[in-house]
Amino acid sequence: MRTGSRDLVGTTTLVTAPLVEPVTVAEAKNHVRVDTDDDDALLRRLIEAGRLEAEAYTRRSFITTTWRLDLDGWPCGRVIHIPNPPLLAVTSVKYDDPAGDEQTLDPASYTVDAPVGPRAERGRVVLASGTSWPTTGYEPNSVRVEYTAGYGTDPTDVPDGLRHAILLMVGELYERRAIVTPGVSLAANPLAAERLLNAYRSLRW
């Protein structure tokens, strides 16, 4: 059986992007005190930029998103840690057998631990008692976990602190739009936004 480190580090790939943003254009317009539609397209881009930066900084998914975690093998222990909390569900765990054929791990052979709450840490796939990881090949990304993560499908599902941090970033980027490139660095954002995000920052990737 091929295994890796005790807390195997993998790479995540976006499978399905969130269908909405945590902050609406109307909320952003109210925040920046704009009552015309001239800058709606710009505000949409700034909202997305703020959300992406906030998610990267907090190491979270805000609106329900589908991800794939790629690993080069099974962990030495019995646990696969799932990034981008809060974890909602694990769709599938797939692996390549020694012949290179894709197989699906029987869901009965593992349990999913999905912590809940606004500051939930990473979820886990935990191997069931009396079972072991199956044999894989030696190719990169031979184990693939597809999962959904986020607070929900509606903007109001996202904690208010995170939504307000995005509004603060949108306001800052809107006011400085001639000299600031959206999403470049959290340092370009208000200190208040950073403090709000710190309260939700995941302790581990």
C-alpha positions as a Markdown table, in Angstrom:
| # | Residue | x | y | z |
|---|---|---|---|---|
| 1 | Met | 0.0 | 0.0 | 0.0 |
| 2 | Arg | 1.3 | 3.4 | -0.9 |
| 3 | Thr | 1.1 | 6.0 | 2.0 |
| 4 | Gly | 2.4 | 9.5 | 2.6 |
| 5 | Ser | 3.1 | 11.7 | 5.6 |
| 6 | Arg | 1.0 | 11.6 | 8.7 |
| 7 | Asp | -0.8 | 14.8 | 7.6 |
| 8 | Leu | -0.5 | 14.5 | 3.9 |
| 9 | Val | -0.4 | 17.8 | 2.0 |
| 10 | Gly | -2.4 | 17.9 | -1.2 |
| 11 | Thr | -3.6 | 20.5 | -3.8 |
| 12 | Thr | -7.1 | 21.7 | -4.2 |
| 13 | Thr | -8.9 | 22.4 | -7.5 |
| 14 | Leu | -12.1 | 24.4 | -7.9 |
| 15 | Val | -14.7 | 22.1 | -9.5 |
| 16 | Thr | -17.8 | 24.3 | -9.2 |
| 17 | Ala | -17.6 | 28.0 | -8.2 |
| 18 | Pro | -20.2 | 29.6 | -5.9 |
| 19 | Leu | -23.4 | 30.7 | -7.7 |
| 20 | Val | -23.7 | 33.9 | -5.8 |
| 21 | Glu | -21.4 | 36.3 | -3.8 |
| 22 | Pro | -21.7 | 36.8 | 0.0 |
| 23 | Val | -22.4 | 40.5 | -0.7 |
| 24 | Thr | -24.9 | 41.9 | -3.2 |
| 25 | Val | -24.3 | 44.8 | -5.5 |
| 26 | Ala | -27.2 | 46.6 | -3.8 |
| 27 | Glu | -25.4 | 46.2 | -0.4 |
| 28 | Ala | -22.1 | 47.4 | -1.9 |
| 29 | Lys | -23.8 | 50.4 | -3.5 |
| 30 | Asn | -25.4 | 51.3 | -0.1 |
| 31 | His | -22.0 | 50.9 | 1.6 |
| 32 | Val | -20.1 | 53.2 | -0.8 |
| 33 | Arg | -23.1 | 55.6 | -1.0 |
| 34 | Val | -23.7 | 55.2 | -4.8 |
| 35 | Asp | -27.2 | 55.5 | -6.1 |
| 36 | Thr | -26.6 | 55.1 | -9.8 |
| 37 | Asp | -26.1 | 52.0 | -11.9 |
| 38 | Asp | -23.0 | 53.3 | -13.7 |
| 39 | Asp | -20.5 | 51.3 | -11.5 |
| 40 | Asp | -22.5 | 48.1 | -11.0 |
| 41 | Ala | -20.1 | 46.0 | -13.2 |
| 42 | Leu | -17.1 | 47.4 | -11.3 |
| 43 | Leu | -18.7 | 46.7 | -7.9 |
| 44 | Arg | -19.4 | 43.1 | -9.0 |
| 45 | Arg | -15.7 | 42.7 | -9.8 |
| 46 | Leu | -14.6 | 44.3 | -6.5 |
| 47 | Ile | -17.0 | 42.1 | -4.6 |
| 48 | Glu | -15.6 | 39.0 | -6.2 |
| 49 | Ala | -12.0 | 40.2 | -5.6 |
| 50 | Gly | -12.8 | 41.0 | -2.0 |
| 51 | Arg | -14.4 | 37.6 | -1.5 |
| 52 | Leu | -11.5 | 35.7 | -3.1 |
| 53 | Glu | -9.0 | 37.6 | -0.9 |
| 54 | Ala | -11.0 | 37.1 | 2.2 |
| 55 | Glu | -11.4 | 33.3 | 1.5 |
| 56 | Ala | -7.6 | 33.0 | 0.9 |
| 57 | Tyr | -6.8 | 34.9 | 4.1 |
| 58 | Thr | -9.2 | 33.0 | 6.3 |
| 59 | Arg | -8.6 | 29.7 | 4.5 |
| 60 | Arg | -12.3 | 29.1 | 4.1 |
| 61 | Ser | -15.1 | 28.8 | 1.6 |
| 62 | Phe | -18.0 | 31.2 | 2.1 |
| 63 | Ile | -20.8 | 30.3 | -0.3 |
| 64 | Thr | -21.2 | 26.6 | -1.1 |
| 65 | Thr | -18.4 | 25.5 | -3.5 |
| 66 | Thr | -17.3 | 22.2 | -4.9 |
| 67 | Trp | -13.6 | 21.3 | -4.6 |
| 68 | Arg | -11.3 | 18.4 | -5.4 |
| 69 | Leu | -8.4 | 17.5 | -3.1 |
| 70 | Asp | -5.6 | 15.7 | -4.9 |
| 71 | Leu | -3.1 | 13.6 | -2.9 |
| 72 | Asp | -0.1 | 11.6 | -4.0 |
| 73 | Gly | -1.2 | 8.7 | -1.8 |
| 74 | Trp | -3.0 | 7.8 | 1.4 |
| 75 | Pro | -1.9 | 9.2 | 4.7 |
| 76 | Cys | 0.1 | 7.0 | 7.1 |
| 77 | Gly | -2.7 | 7.4 | 9.7 |
| 78 | Arg | -6.4 | 6.9 | 9.3 |
| 79 | Val | -7.4 | 10.6 | 8.6 |
| 80 | Ile | -7.5 | 12.8 | 5.5 |
| 81 | His | -7.9 | 16.4 | 6.5 |
| 82 | Ile | -10.1 | 18.4 | 4.2 |
| 83 | Pro | -9.3 | 22.1 | 3.5 |
| 84 | Asn | -11.6 | 25.1 | 2.9 |
| 85 | Pro | -13.9 | 24.7 | 6.0 |
| 86 | Pro | -16.6 | 24.5 | 6.8 |
| 87 | Leu | -17.0 | 21.1 | 5.2 |
| 88 | Leu | -20.5 | 20.3 | 4.1 |
| 89 | Ala | -20.2 | 16.9 | 2.5 |
| 90 | Val | -17.8 | 14.5 | 0.8 |
| 91 | Thr | -19.1 | 13.5 | -2.6 |
| 92 | Ser | -16.6 | 10.8 | -3.4 |
| 93 | Val | -13.1 | 9.4 | -2.6 |
| 94 | Lys | -11.5 | 8.0 | -5.7 |
| 95 | Tyr | -8.1 | 6.4 | -6.3 |
| 96 | Asp | -6.0 | 4.8 | -9.0 |
| 97 | Asp | -5.2 | 1.2 | -8.4 |
| 98 | Pro | -1.8 | -0.3 | -9.3 |
| 99 | Ala | -3.0 | -0.9 | -12.9 |
| 100 | Gly | -3.9 | 2.8 | -13.3 |
| 101 | Asp | -7.6 | 2.3 | -13.3 |
| 102 | Glu | -9.8 | 4.7 | -11.3 |
| 103 | Gln | -11.7 | 3.1 | -8.4 |
| 104 | Thr | -14.2 | 4.6 | -5.9 |
| 105 | Leu | -13.6 | 4.0 | -2.2 |
| 106 | Asp | -16.7 | 2.3 | -0.6 |
| 107 | Pro | -18.4 | 5.0 | 1.5 |
| 108 | Ala | -18.9 | 2.3 | 4.2 |
| 109 | Ser | -15.2 | 2.1 | 4.7 |
| 110 | Tyr | -14.9 | 5.7 | 6.0 |
| 111 | Thr | -16.8 | 8.3 | 8.0 |
| 112 | Val | -16.9 | 12.0 | 7.5 |
| 113 | Asp | -16.4 | 14.4 | 10.3 |
| 114 | Ala | -17.7 | 17.9 | 9.4 |
| 115 | Pro | -17.4 | 20.4 | 12.2 |
| 116 | Val | -20.1 | 23.1 | 12.2 |
| 117 | Gly | -20.3 | 26.7 | 13.3 |
| 118 | Pro | -19.0 | 30.0 | 12.0 |
| 119 | Arg | -15.4 | 29.2 | 13.1 |
| 120 | Ala | -15.4 | 25.5 | 12.3 |
| 121 | Glu | -12.0 | 24.0 | 11.5 |
| 122 | Arg | -11.1 | 21.5 | 8.8 |
| 123 | Gly | -13.3 | 18.5 | 8.3 |
| 124 | Arg | -12.0 | 14.9 | 8.1 |
| 125 | Val | -12.4 | 11.7 | 6.2 |
| 126 | Val | -11.7 | 9.0 | 8.8 |
| 127 | Leu | -11.0 | 5.3 | 7.9 |
| 128 | Ala | -13.5 | 3.0 | 9.5 |
| 129 | Ser | -12.4 | 0.6 | 12.2 |
| 130 | Gly | -11.2 | -2.7 | 10.9 |
| 131 | Thr | -10.5 | -1.4 | 7.4 |
| 132 | Ser | -7.4 | -0.2 | 5.6 |
| 133 | Trp | -6.6 | 2.1 | 2.7 |
| 134 | Pro | -6.5 | 0.1 | -0.6 |
| 135 | Thr | -3.4 | -0.2 | -2.7 |
| 136 | Thr | -2.7 | 2.6 | -5.1 |
| 137 | Gly | -0.3 | 3.2 | -8.0 |
| 138 | Tyr | 2.7 | 5.5 | -7.8 |
| 139 | Glu | 1.5 | 8.3 | -10.1 |
| 140 | Pro | 1.0 | 11.8 | -8.8 |
| 141 | Asn | -2.5 | 12.7 | -7.6 |
| 142 | Ser | -3.5 | 9.0 | -7.2 |
| 143 | Val | -6.0 | 9.8 | -4.5 |
| 144 | Arg | -8.8 | 12.4 | -5.2 |
| 145 | Val | -11.5 | 13.6 | -2.7 |
| 146 | Glu | -14.3 | 15.6 | -4.1 |
| 147 | Tyr | -16.3 | 17.6 | -1.6 |
| 148 | Thr | -18.5 | 20.7 | -1.0 |
| 149 | Ala | -17.7 | 23.4 | 1.5 |
| 150 | Gly | -19.1 | 26.7 | 2.7 |
| 151 | Tyr | -21.7 | 28.2 | 5.0 |
| 152 | Gly | -24.6 | 27.7 | 2.6 |
| 153 | Thr | -26.1 | 28.8 | -0.8 |
| 154 | Asp | -27.5 | 32.1 | 0.4 |
| 155 | Pro | -25.5 | 35.3 | 1.1 |
| 156 | Thr | -27.1 | 35.5 | 4.5 |
| 157 | Asp | -25.8 | 32.1 | 5.4 |
| 158 | Val | -22.3 | 33.6 | 5.6 |
| 159 | Pro | -21.4 | 35.1 | 9.1 |
| 160 | Asp | -22.0 | 38.9 | 9.3 |
| 161 | Gly | -18.4 | 39.5 | 10.3 |
| 162 | Leu | -17.1 | 38.0 | 7.0 |
| 163 | Arg | -19.7 | 39.9 | 4.9 |
| 164 | His | -18.9 | 43.2 | 6.6 |
| 165 | Ala | -15.2 | 42.6 | 6.0 |
| 166 | Ile | -15.9 | 42.2 | 2.3 |
| 167 | Leu | -17.9 | 45.4 | 2.3 |
| 168 | Leu | -15.0 | 47.2 | 3.9 |
| 169 | Met | -12.6 | 45.9 | 1.3 |
| 170 | Val | -15.0 | 46.8 | -1.5 |
| 171 | Gly | -15.3 | 50.4 | -0.1 |
| 172 | Glu | -11.5 | 50.7 | 0.1 |
| 173 | Leu | -10.9 | 49.4 | -3.3 |
| 174 | Tyr | -13.7 | 51.5 | -4.8 |
| 175 | Glu | -12.3 | 54.7 | -3.3 |
| 176 | Arg | -8.8 | 53.8 | -4.4 |
| 177 | Arg | -9.7 | 52.1 | -7.7 |
| 178 | Ala | -7.3 | 54.3 | -9.7 |
| 179 | Ile | -4.2 | 53.1 | -7.8 |
| 180 | Val | -5.1 | 49.8 | -6.2 |
| 181 | Thr | -5.3 | 46.5 | -8.1 |
| 182 | Pro | -8.1 | 44.4 | -6.6 |
| 183 | Gly | -7.0 | 41.2 | -4.8 |
| 184 | Val | -3.3 | 42.0 | -4.7 |
| 185 | Ser | -2.7 | 42.1 | -1.0 |
| 186 | Leu | -4.7 | 42.2 | 2.2 |
| 187 | Ala | -2.3 | 45.0 | 3.3 |
| 188 | Ala | -4.2 | 47.2 | 0.8 |
| 189 | Asn | -7.4 | 46.7 | 2.8 |
| 190 | Pro | -8.6 | 48.5 | 5.9 |
| 191 | Leu | -7.2 | 47.4 | 9.3 |
| 192 | Ala | -10.8 | 46.9 | 10.5 |
| 193 | Ala | -11.4 | 44.3 | 7.7 |
| 194 | Glu | -8.3 | 42.4 | 8.7 |
| 195 | Arg | -9.4 | 42.3 | 12.3 |
| 196 | Leu | -12.8 | 41.0 | 11.3 |
| 197 | Leu | -11.2 | 38.3 | 9.2 |
| 198 | Asn | -8.7 | 37.3 | 11.9 |
| 199 | Ala | -11.7 | 36.2 | 14.1 |
| 200 | Tyr | -12.6 | 33.5 | 11.4 |
| 201 | Arg | -9.1 | 32.6 | 10.2 |
| 202 | Ser | -8.7 | 28.8 | 10.1 |
| 203 | Leu | -5.7 | 27.6 | 12.2 |
| 204 | Arg | -4.6 | 25.1 | 9.6 |
| 205 | Trp | -4.7 | 24.7 | 5.8 |
